């Protein structure tokens, strides 16, 4: 049995919240306002709704299949159907949709400027370690899945 030494830097929701807090602080220090109108509000709420629905679908799917949702946990099985047939990381994709929706509602450029750093942090600080564990646990089955399904979309 593989003993997992977690190298995930922080829980993913905390990473997203820290980037939102940093964007908010930067906006307070150096405002860079983007235009806001009813369409940005509709799109912002739409992205938040889509993110929450995707998160719920993926989370319930994982629970129903009796594998962990916890990034510090050890998965019991490799999921390659449901939302996992479109993205290897549907919950992180959902988190990013929520982040983008909030960015639209705020009407600030800062969350958009920080988005590449957020994605990089998620990939290097969370996803790479999870992928390494999945490769150790599921071997060829995971490598085949990784060839068929993209990391984000």
C-alpha positions in Angstrom: 0.0 0.0 0.0 1.3 3.4 -0.9 1.7 5.8 2.0 0.8 9.3 0.8 3.0 12.2 1.8 0.8 15.1 0.9 2.7 17.9 -0.9 -0.4 19.9 -1.6 0.5 23.4 -0.4 -2.9 24.5 0.8 -6.4 23.3 0.4 -7.6 24.4 -3.1 -10.5 26.5 -1.8 -8.1 28.4 0.5 -5.8 29.1 -2.6 -8.7 30.6 -4.5 -9.8 32.6 -1.5 -6.3 34.0 -1.0 -6.1 35.1 -4.6 -9.5 36.8 -4.3 -8.3 38.5 -1.1 -5.1 39.6 -2.9 -7.2 41.0 -5.8 -9.4 42.8 -3.4 -6.4 44.3 -1.5 -4.8 45.4 -4.8 -8.0 47.0 -5.9 -8.2 48.9 -2.7 -4.6 50.1 -3.0 -4.5 50.7 -6.8 -8.0 50.7 -8.3 -8.2 49.4 -11.9 -11.9 49.5 -12.7 -13.6 47.5 -15.5 -16.9 48.5 -16.9 -19.9 46.9 -15.2 -23.4 46.6 -16.7 -26.3 44.2 -16.5 -24.6 41.8 -19.0 -21.5 41.5 -16.8 -23.7 40.8 -13.8 -25.7 38.2 -15.7 -22.6 36.5 -17.0 -20.9 36.8 -13.5 -23.8 35.1 -11.8 -24.1 32.6 -14.6 -20.4 31.6 -14.2 -20.9 31.3 -10.4 -24.0 29.1 -10.9 -22.3 26.9 -13.5 -19.3 26.5 -11.2 -21.4 25.6 -8.2 -23.4 23.1 -10.2 -20.3 21.5 -11.7 -18.7 21.4 -8.2 -21.9 19.7 -6.8 -22.0 17.2 -9.6 -18.4 16.2 -9.3 -18.5 16.1 -5.5 -21.6 14.0 -5.3 -20.2 11.8 -8.1 -17.1 11.2 -6.0 -19.0 10.5 -2.9 -21.4 8.1 -4.7 -18.4 6.2 -6.1 -16.9 6.1 -2.6 -13.7 7.9 -3.3 -12.2 10.9 -1.5 -13.0 14.5 -2.3 -10.2 15.6 0.1 -7.0 16.6 -1.8 -5.0 15.2 1.1 -6.8 11.9 1.0 -6.0 8.7 -1.0 -8.4 8.0 -3.9 -10.0 4.6 -3.8 -10.7 4.4 -7.5 -10.0 6.3 -10.7 -13.0 8.1 -12.0 -13.2 8.5 -15.8 -16.9 9.0 -16.3 -19.5 11.6 -15.2 -17.8 15.0 -15.1 -14.4 13.3 -15.2 -14.9 12.4 -18.8 -14.6 16.1 -19.8 -12.0 17.3 -17.3 -9.5 15.5 -15.0 -10.1 18.3 -12.5 -13.8 19.3 -12.7 -13.9 20.7 -9.1 -10.9 22.9 -9.8 -12.5 24.0 -13.1 -15.6 24.7 -11.1 -13.6 26.8 -8.6 -12.1 28.8 -11.5 -15.6 29.4 -12.9 -16.7 30.8 -9.5 -13.6 32.9 -9.3 -14.2 34.3 -12.8 -17.9 35.0 -11.9 -16.8 37.0 -8.9 -14.2 38.9 -10.9 -17.0 40.0 -13.3 -19.2 41.1 -10.5 -16.4 43.1 -8.9 -15.6 45.0 -12.0 -11.9 45.0 -11.3 -9.0 44.1 -13.5 -7.0 42.6 -10.6 -8.6 39.2 -10.4 -8.0 38.8 -14.2 -4.4 39.8 -13.9 -3.9 37.3 -11.1 -5.7 34.4 -12.9 -2.6 33.1 -14.6 -0.7 33.0 -11.3 -3.7 31.3 -9.7 -3.8 28.6 -12.4 0.0 28.1 -12.2 -0.2 27.8 -8.4 -3.0 25.2 -8.7 -1.1 23.2 -11.2 2.3 23.3 -9.4 1.0 23.3 -5.8 -1.9 20.9 -6.1 -2.6 19.1 -9.4 1.0 17.9 -10.1 1.1 16.2 -6.8 -2.3 14.6 -7.2 -1.4 13.4 -10.7 1.8 11.8 -9.4 -0.3 10.0 -6.7 -2.8 8.8 -9.3 0.0 7.5 -11.5 1.4 5.6 -8.6 -2.0 4.1 -7.6 -3.5 3.4 -11.0 -0.6 3.1 -13.4 -1.5 2.4 -17.0 -5.2 3.0 -16.4 -4.4 6.6 -15.3 -1.9 7.2 -18.1 -4.5 6.1 -20.6 -7.1 8.4 -19.0 -4.6 11.3 -19.0 -4.1 10.8 -22.7 -7.8 10.9 -23.4 -9.0 13.7 -21.1 -7.4 17.2 -20.7 -6.3 18.6 -17.3 -8.8 21.5 -17.3 -11.1 21.3 -20.4 
